């Protein structure tokens, strides 16, 4: 028998964190109310607190600001890949044009 791992949405994690930080629930109470493990909720709280301090997490961000930062970083990576591809393509075509110019002379 294999145990499947629960996948929680960012919104769900935000709601759990909100219960502890803004609704004065204890971690135990919030974990029971949301039917999640205490260790998971503690990990989300720790991650959220780091994100609020400006530390970008390796995992998917919980805070909206860090989510935006992660999206922008992904966009930058994609643009760099696109730029590298364009550089390679232009170098290839430059070589082809030089070869065609030499052969036509």
C-alpha positions in Angstrom: 0.0 0.0 0.0 1.5 3.3 -1.1 0.6 6.6 0.6 0.0 9.5 -1.7 1.2 12.9 -0.8 -1.3 15.7 -0.4 -0.8 18.7 -2.7 -2.0 21.9 -1.1 -2.7 25.1 -3.1 -1.0 28.3 -2.3 -4.4 29.8 -1.4 -5.0 27.0 1.1 -1.6 27.6 2.7 -2.3 31.3 2.9 -5.6 30.6 4.6 -3.9 28.3 7.2 -1.2 30.9 7.9 -3.9 33.6 8.2 -5.7 31.6 10.9 -2.5 31.6 13.1 -1.2 35.1 12.3 -4.5 37.1 12.1 -7.2 35.0 13.8 -5.2 34.1 16.9 -5.5 30.4 16.4 -2.8 28.3 17.9 -0.9 26.0 15.5 -2.6 23.0 16.9 -6.1 24.6 16.6 -5.4 25.7 13.0 -4.0 22.4 12.0 -7.1 20.6 13.4 -9.5 23.1 11.8 -7.9 22.8 8.4 -7.1 19.0 8.6 -3.4 19.3 8.1 -0.4 18.2 10.0 1.1 20.5 12.6 4.5 20.1 11.0 3.2 21.2 7.6 1.5 24.2 9.1 4.7 25.1 11.1 6.8 24.8 7.9 4.3 27.1 6.0 4.5 29.6 8.9 8.3 29.6 8.9 8.4 30.0 5.1 5.8 32.8 5.2 7.7 34.7 7.9 10.9 34.4 5.8 9.1 35.6 2.7 7.8 38.7 4.6 11.5 39.4 5.5 12.3 39.4 1.8 13.8 35.9 1.6 12.7 34.2 -1.6 12.0 30.5 -1.0 13.2 27.6 -3.1 9.7 26.1 -2.9 6.5 27.8 -4.3 6.0 31.1 -2.5 3.1 31.7 -0.1 3.1 35.5 0.1 1.7 37.4 -2.9 4.9 39.5 -3.1 7.2 36.5 -3.3 4.9 34.8 -5.8 5.3 37.9 -8.0 9.1 37.8 -7.6 9.2 34.1 -8.5 7.1 34.8 -11.6 9.3 37.6 -12.7 12.4 35.5 -12.1 10.9 32.7 -14.2 10.2 35.3 -17.0 13.8 36.6 -16.8 15.1 33.0 -17.2 12.9 32.5 -20.2 13.9 35.7 -21.8 17.6 34.9 -21.3 17.1 31.5 -23.0 15.2 33.2 -25.9 18.1 35.7 -26.2 20.7 33.0 -26.3 18.8 31.2 -29.0 18.5 34.4 -31.0 22.3 35.0 -30.7 23.0 31.5 -31.9 20.6 31.8 -34.8 22.1 35.2 -35.9 25.6 33.8 -35.7 24.5 30.8 -37.9 22.9 33.0 -40.5 25.9 35.4 -40.5 28.1 32.4 -41.3 25.7 31.2 -44.0 25.6 34.7 -45.6 29.4 34.9 -45.6 29.6 31.4 -47.2 27.1 32.4 -49.9 28.9 35.7 -50.6 32.2 33.9 -51.1 30.7 31.2 -53.3 29.0 33.8 -55.5 32.2 35.7 -56.2 
